[in-house]
Amino acid sequence: MSARNDLERLVRPNILALAPYRSARDEFQGLAPASVFLDANENSLGSPLDEDFSRYPDPYQRPLKEALARRKGLSPEQIFMGNGSDEAIDLLLRAFCEPRLDNIVILPPTYGMYAVQAAVQDVEVRRALLHADFSPDPEAVFRVTDERSKLLFLCSPNNPTGNCLPESFLIAMLEQFPGLVVVDEAYIDFSEQPSVLSFLEKYPRLVVLQTFSKAWGLAALRVGMAYANPFIINILNKIKYPYNLNVSSTRLALQALDRADEVQAGIGLLRAERARLAWALSALPQVREVFPSEANFLLVRTTDADRIYAALCAEGIVVRNRTRELHCENCLRITVGSPADNDRLIAALQNLNDA
Ligand SMILES: Cc1ncc(COP(=O)(O)O)c(C=O)c1O
């Protein structure tokens, strides 16, 4: 079967057949340069703000995709830009999963949005639990997989556990899982393990999610990426809102790409802080274990997560209580903050101990 046929069989038939909405700017693209735009019912008098926001943005964020493509050694046709990578998760489910018929496979404990978006779409979630040490169980994946398993979500580094899934496991899934393998690399910039982007050529069913929200420090802008075979990117483009990314976010993300050196320095600092925080936390009596992390957070097993969570809140420090997640009893997930944030956290925990 050709790669295209293999991908086509995975798409919901109604989506495959869908003629997407064509925005005014879609139709205009490629024609002679124009200076009078009377095609989109915008306000030609401009905006009440200093900057003119009166025109709809480029639906395909071309300059941003070109800059990202150069950075990643890909072509712009392999890139989808979303309103956060959460949008890509939602669109993948809507494009590939037939409600009440298809299923997705996840590896709990993992990022919550895969199951939430599946529930919104009325798609069954099958769970191949991680082992207690958070390593994956390939047999468990295949036990729950059948011919209606359309998406396998693999989060690496994983949220909330912080570890990467071994490359050998990712390759085994890419070789054997019958649907799309979505590798969520939201935290990859903090990790020693290389991205799987280089596998895109070999594995047409691979989708890689990345984001500007973490290492790039732009969570408020809501800009995320899906990298995949151009056929998959076209399907996502077909069903997205026409102008899913606003003009400010697109422009600011592009500007940030010019300051990659500063971002790299920030990643270095956060990794050093991660090690310092892990060391300081592990010295505290109310900490049982600090799990190794390849991300910008630490999963920490404590003596009493509910109590420590509440005590930190009372000090104005908010962490994430994960005690009710599988294998995470009494665990807090703590983002590695600025050096000053981390000092405050450590001091608060030390005081808690003295109290
Ligand atoms: C694993 C993972 N994927 C995706 C996201 C969503 O990122 P975005 O801000 O790009 O929507 C998060 C956010 O916390 C995450 O932890």
The ligand as an SDF file (V2000), in Angstrom:
LIG
                    3D

 16 16  0  0  0  0  0  0  0  0999 V2000
    2.4010   17.3140   27.0910 C   0  0  0  0  0  0  0  0  0  0  0  0
    1.7200   18.5640   26.6970 C   0  0  0  0  0  0  0  0  0  0  0  0
    1.2850   18.6960   25.4500 N   0  0  0  0  0  0  0  0  0  0  0  0
    0.6650   19.8180   25.0470 C   0  0  0  0  0  0  0  0  0  0  0  0
    0.4460   20.8550   25.9200 C   0  0  0  0  0  0  0  0  0  0  0  0
   -0.3080   22.0490   25.4370 C   0  0  0  0  0  0  0  0  0  0  0  0
    0.5330   23.0050   24.9620 O   0  0  0  0  0  0  0  0  0  0  0  0
    0.0050   24.2940   24.2040 P   0  0  0  0  0  0  0  0  0  0  0  0
    0.2200   25.4230   25.1420 O   0  0  0  0  0  0  0  0  0  0  0  0
    0.8820   24.3630   22.9810 O   0  0  0  0  0  0  0  0  0  0  0  0
   -1.4320   24.0790   23.8480 O   0  0  0  0  0  0  0  0  0  0  0  0
    0.8860   20.7670   27.2350 C   0  0  0  0  0  0  0  0  0  0  0  0
    0.6530   21.8640   28.1810 C   0  0  0  0  0  0  0  0  0  0  0  0
    0.8810   21.8140   29.3470 O   0  0  0  0  0  0  0  0  0  0  0  0
    1.5440   19.5780   27.6420 C   0  0  0  0  0  0  0  0  0  0  0  0
    1.9620   19.4050   28.8970 O   0  0  0  0  0  0  0  0  0  0  0  0
  1  2  1  0
  2  3  1  0
  2 15  2  0
  3  4  2  0
  4  5  1  0
  5  6  1  0
  5 12  2  0
  6  7  1  0
  7  8  1  0
  8  9  2  0
  8 10  1  0
  8 11  1  0
 12 13  1  0
 12 15  1  0
 13 14  2  0
 15 16  1  0
M  END
$$$$
